[in-house]
Amino acid sequence: MRMPGQGRGILTALPSYVAAVAELPLSAQRTDGANGAVVVVPGSGDWWQGLLAARARGAVAVVIADPGELPRKALEANPWSGGIPVVVERPRLRPDVVADAVRARGGSPARIITVECASPGAGLQAVVRDGLGWARSLTQGTLTLQACIATARGRIALLNSMSAGGSLPTTLAATETAAAAGMRDGGLLQLLALGEVRTEVIVDQPAGLMRLETSTEDGIWRASAHYESSARLALRRALEACASGEPVADLDELLEDISLTTALLGT
């Protein structure tokens, strides 16, 4: 039971989240038990079973830290029935940067969206998934796969979304690259939303870069960098969800993006 004046218990051993707890001394404190705590589930490995186990052990919320891909059948075998808020940390798809992008467009609809993804090996799935998440966020509608062509090292796909402005085509090119010596994982992602307003998003995880640029008839606006770590943002959102009781759509959106990625890549 949490005593008045104490922060919510956070169960984690991940260094980035240990640091995030230390940065939130009034609202969070580390704990050794899952019951009544926010449990951080590492995104590597079988994070789906980690999510189910955390709920079974009495967690009041779960954070999935930068989840990797899981086969769709693993998710279907043990469907999620809800009960507690689930916040998903997706460093390539930060909700604060997405909000900046949507706000900067000022309600102006995109006419076409292009997404380019590149990553070595199995990491390509997660980059494509988050590229589709960016497209979904900017179209504010459900993407459907229309056509897909396999290339020597990737896929080229045409998708469609029904938005307030009508049918919105989205193209995606995914390329598997050779891993350079000493290169960190993470991949490259570039999105262009074209219309009366032009939005460009570049995410270069190996270089630690996320850039958002919006072009209108009044000029070019470059979003300021967000210095809050991705882990701290996710943890803070989980604490807010516990306090407010408001639903969190992160898991549903992640599963939607995973399903579309699976259909596109044939994994």
Disulfide bonds with the S-S distance in Angstrom:
none
